[in-house]
Amino acid sequence: MSYLLGLTGGIGMGKSTAAQMFSDLGHPVWDADAAVHRLYAPGGAAVAPVAAAFPGVLKDGGIDRAALREALAADPTGFARLEAIVHPLVAEDRTAFIAAHEAAPIVVLDIPLLFESGSERQMDGVAVVSAPPEVQRARVLARPGMTEENFRMILSRQMPDAEKRKRADWVIPSDTLTGARAAIMDICARIMAKRPHA
């Protein structure tokens, strides 16, 4: 049985970089956002139900994420409808990934809304990627097309960083790559040391 390590962090905290570091160390990483992209792509399992629930978001056989964002901005109650469609499909994708990598000592599950969705209950441990608020803000506002308003809307849907840090088993500081890498190597070493056959 693999050790299931939940990896999370707010927008701009450096979670993708941390996920890549786990991957570079040889640990399989499942990415919730990538799973959603697959589900929204032409032929994806979410295309028909999402297109039916949100008229006008279908484009070239797949879900147009920009159009979907506009539909959600116009009708905030749409989030619950969307999650009811997408969450079960994402969960199926995750279960299949874990089964495919059951021989791996550590499987990393990169889930942006890990605590918000209650997914931490399915993990053996949780690591949160964290950076000071000014670093987070600078990173996010440097993204193409990102506005202050958009940033605030995203933050409002995410649990505050301080709360995530309190609830996590480990904190990965991401203000420097060296610090992040050292924290990740330490986490992996501790998990491996706990394993019965290690």
ZIMO-V135197 format. One record per backbone hydrogen bond with DSSP energy under -0.5 kcal/mol. NH is the residue of the N-H (numbers start at 1). CO is the residue of the C=O. E is the energy in kcal/mol with one decimal. If there is no record, write none. Layout:
# ZIMO-V135197
NH,CO,E + NH,CO,E
This chain:
# ZIMO-V135197
3,105,-2.7 + 4,2,-0.6 + 5,3,-0.8 + 5,107,-2.6 + 6,4,-0.7 + 6,125,-2.9 + 7,109,-2.9 + 8,127,-2.2 + 9,112,-0.5 + 13,10,-1.7 + 18,14,-2.1 + 19,15,-2.8 + 20,16,-2.1 + 21,17,-1.8 + 22,18,-2.1 + 23,19,-2.3 + 24,20,-2.6 + 25,21,-1.2 + 26,23,-1.9 + 27,22,-2.1 + 28,26,-0.5 + 28,106,-0.5 + 30,108,-3.0 + 32,30,-0.6 + 32,110,-2.8 + 35,31,-2.1 + 36,32,-2.1 + 37,33,-2.3 + 38,34,-2.2 + 39,35,-2.2 + 40,36,-2.0 + 41,37,-1.1 + 43,61,-0.7 + 44,41,-3.0 + 46,39,-1.2 + 47,39,-0.7 + 47,44,-1.2 + 50,46,-2.4 + 51,47,-2.5 + 52,48,-2.0 + 53,49,-1.8 + 54,50,-2.2 + 57,54,-1.4 + 59,62,-3.2 + 62,59,-2.0 + 63,40,-2.7 + 64,57,-3.5 + 64,62,-0.5 + 65,63,-0.9 + 68,64,-2.3 + 69,65,-2.5 + 70,66,-2.1 + 71,67,-2.2 + 72,68,-2.3 + 73,69,-2.3 + 74,70,-2.0 + 75,71,-1.3 + 78,75,-2.7 + 79,76,-1.3 + 80,77,-0.6 + 81,77,-1.0 + 82,78,-2.9 + 83,79,-2.9 + 84,80,-2.0 + 85,81,-1.2 + 85,82,-0.5 + 86,82,-3.0 + 87,83,-2.4 + 89,85,-0.7 + 90,86,-2.5 + 91,87,-2.6 + 92,88,-1.8 + 93,89,-1.9 + 94,90,-2.4 + 95,91,-2.4 + 96,92,-2.2 + 97,93,-1.9 + 98,94,-2.5 + 99,95,-2.2 + 100,96,-2.0 + 101,97,-1.1 + 101,98,-0.6 + 102,99,-1.1 + 104,101,-1.9 + 107,3,-2.6 + 108,28,-2.8 + 109,5,-2.9 + 110,30,-3.2 + 110,108,-0.7 + 111,7,-2.4 + 111,109,-0.9 + 114,111,-1.3 + 117,113,-2.2 + 118,115,-1.0 + 119,114,-1.7 + 120,114,-0.8 + 121,118,-1.3 + 122,119,-1.9 + 123,120,-1.5 + 124,4,-2.6 + 125,4,-1.4 + 127,6,-3.2 + 128,170,-2.6 + 129,8,-3.0 + 130,172,-2.5 + 135,132,-0.8 + 136,132,-2.3 + 137,133,-2.7 + 138,134,-1.9 + 139,135,-2.3 + 140,136,-2.5 + 141,137,-2.7 + 142,138,-0.9 + 143,140,-1.7 + 146,143,-1.8 + 151,147,-2.5 + 152,148,-2.3 + 153,149,-2.1 + 154,150,-2.3 + 155,151,-2.6 + 156,152,-2.1 + 157,153,-0.8 + 157,154,-1.1 + 158,154,-0.5 + 158,155,-1.3 + 163,160,-0.5 + 164,160,-2.0 + 165,161,-2.7 + 166,162,-1.8 + 167,163,-1.8 + 168,164,-1.5 + 169,126,-2.0 + 170,126,-2.0 + 172,128,-3.3 + 173,171,-0.7 + 174,130,-2.8 + 180,176,-2.0 + 181,177,-2.8 + 182,178,-2.4 + 183,179,-2.2 + 184,180,-2.3 + 185,181,-2.4 + 186,182,-2.0 + 187,183,-2.3 + 188,184,-2.5 + 189,185,-2.2 + 190,186,-2.4 + 191,187,-2.5 + 192,188,-2.6 + 193,189,-2.1 + 194,190,-1.1 + 194,191,-0.5 + 195,191,-0.8 + 195,192,-0.6 + 198,195,-1.7
